[in-house]
Amino acid sequence: MRSSDTLRAFFHPRGIAVIGASARPTSLGYAVARNLLRGRHGAAVHLVNPKGGTLFGRPVYPSVLEVPDPVDLAVIVVPAAVVPRVLDEAGRRGIRAAIVQAGGFAEEGPEGRARQARLLDVARAYGIRILGPNGIGLIDFHQDLNTTFLPPPFPRPGGLAFFSQSGALAAALLDWGLASEQGFSLVVSTGNQADVTMDEVLRQGLRHQGTRVVLVYLEDAVDRALVTALQEVTLHKPAIVLKAGKTTAGQRAAASHTAALATPWARTKAGLRRAGVLLAQDVRRALTWGRALALASPRARLSYPARVAILTNAGGPGVLAADAVGASPALRLAPLSEATQTALREELPPAASVANPVDMLATASPEQYARSLRVLLQAPEVDGVVVLLPPPPSYSAGAVAKALIPVVQQGGKPVTVALLGGYLLPEARAHLLAAEIPVFDTPEEAVAGLAAWAQAEQGRRHAQASVVREPPAVPLERLMARLSEHDEHGWLRPQAVAALLDAYRIPRVPEAWAVTPDEAVQAAGSLGYPVVLKVWAHGVVHKRAADGVRIGLHDAASVWAQVRDWQLIFGDKYRGVILQPLAADGPEIIVGGVRDEHLGPLVMLGLGGSGVEALGEPSFALAPLTEPDVDALLDESRVRAWLVKQGYEAQVDAVRRLLVRVGSLFADVLLGELDLNPVRVTRTGLVVLDARARVQGAEGGGSE
C-alpha cells in the first residue's frame, strides 16, 4: 500500500537499527549513531556492524537479524554495493522502512541505475519503503529525532520545514539557520526518490504540529501528484518552492507555436501556480520568505495586494522601503487617512512626517516608536507595517525593540522589522527573535518578508479554487472518433479541427474546403469576396512560413490561378485549400494547448501573430482552468493590459470565455498540441483565423 500511512516508521519509529555503525569518529556510521543516541525521541536505538563490539557504551550487533525488538526503521550507512544485501537482511528481520544514505545509484549513470533497480527489487519483495538513496535522511527538531550524519550543533526547534532533493543544500540551510537563529520543525532529504517521493513526505509535513511554513527544493520534473500534495499543504500552511533547472538546453524543434513556447520552466510554473505556492527565484528570496512565514501568526493574514505602512526614524531607508513596496505586485503603499495622520501628530514632534512612510525623525524614543506603531496597526486602511530601525542616536536599539514587542503581539496584523546596521543591534535582534517577530537586515528584505504573507493568501485562494468547465455540444465519443483523421505525424485534417472547435463553441472564421481550382472558385463565390486562401499540404504546419497563405483575393481568376500554382509547387504533398472570408481588423493573440508528460493538459495564452515567439513570454495554466488561472494567464501574458491599451477592454471577458472553453476541450479530448494562432480580437468579439491540432502520442513533424 503506497500511502502516507506507510511512512509512519520514518517519522515516529519505535526502534531504529543503524546498519553500518562504526567506532571510527570520522565515519558517517559513527555520526549517525551519535546523533540518534543523543536525541530525546524515545525510540530504541540498535547499532549493527559485522565486527560487533561496543559503541557509546552500547552493544554492536553483528547482524540486523540479531537486533531485539522494537525495531521498525533501518538507517543504512554502508557502501552502495553492499546496500541490497543489507536491505535483504532488514527485510527478513521484518523492518519495513529504510533510509539509504549512500550515493552511487541512479545519479551515476547506467551502472548506478542498475544498482538502484536491484535495490528496489529487494525492497518490493519485502514491502520495504525506502527514503533515498543518495540522501541524508531526516530531522524532526520537535521530537529531537536526527537520522543524519551532520555534525552538531543544530538549529533550535521552530516553524520552518525544509524538504529537499539535495542533501548538501539541506546541510547548508541548517548552518544558515544556526547562524541566523532560524528555528526548524522538519528537514527531510529525499535524494534520488527511488521509492518515497516528495509528494508523500510533504503530507507528513502538513500533519506536523510544529510546522508553520514549508520550504521545498526540487530538481526533478513537477508532476500532478506533487501539485496535488502542494495544494493540500497550501490550503493550511504556506509553501515556498525553489526549483532548479529553470533553463533548457536543447528545447526540441516543436512543430506548433504552442509547443515551441511551452518550455519546461513555463510548464513547471503553471503547475506550481495551481498548487498555490510561493515560487522563489533564488535561495536568498526563499530564505527571506521562509523566515517571515515561519514566525507568522496564523491569524496574521493579508489581503492581496496588501496596504502597507512604513515606520522609520530616518528618511533614506523609508524611501528605499517605499520603492520596494512599489515594485511588489503583492503590496501597495497605504494612503493614511486624516484621522490616522492626526493621531500620529499627537505622538510626534512637529517636524516629523506623518505621510507614508512615517518618518519620526532620528530623535524618536522607544515610546514614540511603540505609540506610532500602535496607531498604524489600529488604522483600518493599513494591513501590515514595516518597521525600520537604524541605531538611534539617543536611545539603545534594544530599548526600542522591547517597546515594540507588546504592540506587535497585541496588534493582530503582520509586522516585519529591518535592523539597519550591525555592531549596535545584537540586543535588539535577540529581543525581537525571542518574541518571534521577523527580523531582517535591509528595508528590501523586510518588505519582501511582509509581501510573503500576502502572496501566501493569494496562493491559498489559487489552491482552493474549483475548476471551470464547459461541456461539448455533441457527445464526447463522436469527437474522439474524429481523432483518427490525422497524418502520420498526428496532425488532424482541417475538417476534424473545425469540428472540435465548433463542439466547444470556440468562434472561428467561416471556412470552406476545396481541392481543384474550380471547386475553390465555387466556394469563394459562396463565401463572398474578398477571400483568404490557405494551402493544405502534407507536412506543412506553418502555412505562412511555407508561402501558403494569400490574403484579400478579389476575383475568381486570381483564386483559380493561385490554387493551380499551389498544385504545381507542392506536387504530391498537395491536399487542397482552405478558404475564408476576410476578417475584421483588430489585435491578435495566440491561444493553445499542450499535453505535458508529467502535468497533463496545459492551456497557453500570449500575444499572437506570425512572430509570436518574439512578442514576449506567454503564460501557461493546467487544464481545466480555475478562475485564478484565467486571471494569471491574462496578466502574466500581458494580454489584458495590451487589449486595454489598444482600446479593446470590452473583449477581455470574451478572452476569458475562450480560455475556459479551450481548457475544457484540452482536458476532455486526447490532443497532444492545439494551436489557435492567430485569434483576432474585433470590436464585436473573437474569431480564430487559423487552427491546427495534433493527436496525443504522435511525434511532432512537418516542415515550415
HELIX and SHEET records of a PDB file:
HELIX    1   1 SER A    4  LEU A    7  5                                   4    
HELIX    2   2 ARG A    8  PHE A   11  1                                   4    
HELIX    3   3 LEU A   28  ARG A   38  1                                  11    
HELIX    4   4 VAL A   64  GLU A   66  5                                   3    
HELIX    5   5 ALA A   80  VAL A   82  5                                   3    
HELIX    6   6 VAL A   83  ARG A   93  1                                  11    
HELIX    7   7 ALA A  106  GLU A  108  5                                   3    
HELIX    8   8 PRO A  110  TYR A  126  1                                  17    
HELIX    9   9 GLY A  167  SER A  180  1                                  14    
HELIX   10  10 MET A  198  ARG A  207  1                                  10    
HELIX   11  11 ARG A  224  THR A  234  1                                  11    
HELIX   12  12 HIS A  257  LEU A  261  1                                   5    
HELIX   13  13 PRO A  264  ALA A  275  1                                  12    
HELIX   14  14 VAL A  283  ALA A  294  1                                  12    
HELIX   15  15 GLY A  315  ALA A  327  1                                  13    
HELIX   16  16 GLU A  338  GLU A  347  1                                  10    
HELIX   17  17 PRO A  366  GLN A  378  1                                  13    
HELIX   18  18 ALA A  397  GLY A  411  1                                  15    
HELIX   19  19 PRO A  426  ALA A  434  1                                   9    
HELIX   20  20 PRO A  443  GLN A  464  1                                  22    
HELIX   21  21 LEU A  476  ARG A  482  1                                   7    
HELIX   22  22 PRO A  494  ALA A  503  1                                  10    
HELIX   23  23 PRO A  517  LEU A  527  1                                  11    
HELIX   24  24 ALA A  556  PHE A  570  1                                  15    
HELIX   25  25 GLY A  571  LYS A  573  5                                   3    
HELIX   26  26 VAL A  612  ALA A  614  5                                   3    
HELIX   27  27 GLU A  627  GLU A  636  1                                  10    
HELIX   28  28 VAL A  639  LYS A  645  1                                   7    
HELIX   29  29 GLU A  649  GLN A  651  5                                   3    
HELIX   30  30 VAL A  652  ASP A  668  1                                  17    
SHEET    1   A 7 THR A  54  LEU A  55  0                                        
SHEET    2   A 7 ARG A  58  TYR A  61 -1                                        
SHEET    3   A 7 ALA A  44  VAL A  48  1                                        
SHEET    4   A 7 GLY A  15  ILE A  19  1                                        
SHEET    5   A 7 LEU A  73  ILE A  76  1                                        
SHEET    6   A 7 ALA A  97  VAL A 100  1                                        
SHEET    7   A 7 ARG A 129  LEU A 131  1                                        
SHEET    1   B 7 LEU A 145  ASN A 146  0                                        
SHEET    2   B 7 GLY A 137  ASP A 140 -1                                        
SHEET    3   B 7 PHE A 184  SER A 189 -1                                        
SHEET    4   B 7 PRO A 157  SER A 164  1                                        
SHEET    5   B 7 VAL A 213  LEU A 218  1                                        
SHEET    6   B 7 ALA A 239  LYS A 243  1                                        
SHEET    7   B 7 LEU A 278  ALA A 280  1                                        
SHEET    1   C 3 LEU A 331  LEU A 333  0                                        
SHEET    2   C 3 ALA A 306  THR A 312  1                                        
SHEET    3   C 3 VAL A 358  ASP A 359  1                                        
SHEET    1   D 5 LEU A 331  LEU A 333  0                                        
SHEET    2   D 5 ALA A 306  THR A 312  1                                        
SHEET    3   D 5 GLY A 384  LEU A 389  1                                        
SHEET    4   D 5 VAL A 415  LEU A 419  1                                        
SHEET    5   D 5 VAL A 439  PHE A 440  1                                        
SHEET    1   E 4 ALA A 512  ALA A 514  0                                        
SHEET    2   E 4 TYR A 574  PRO A 581 -1                                        
SHEET    3   E 4 VAL A 531  ALA A 537 -1                                        
SHEET    4   E 4 VAL A 549  LEU A 553 -1                                        
SHEET    1   F 5 SER A 619  LEU A 622  0                                        
SHEET    2   F 5 GLY A 600  LEU A 607 -1                                        
SHEET    3   F 5 GLU A 588  ASP A 596 -1                                        
SHEET    4   F 5 LEU A 671  THR A 682 -1                                        
SHEET    5   F 5 GLY A 685  VAL A 688 -1                                        
SHEET    1   G 5 SER A 619  LEU A 622  0                                        
SHEET    2   G 5 GLY A 600  LEU A 607 -1                                        
SHEET    3   G 5 GLU A 588  ASP A 596 -1                                        
SHEET    4   G 5 LEU A 671  THR A 682 -1                                        
SHEET    5   G 5 ALA A 691  VAL A 695 -1                                        
END                                                                             
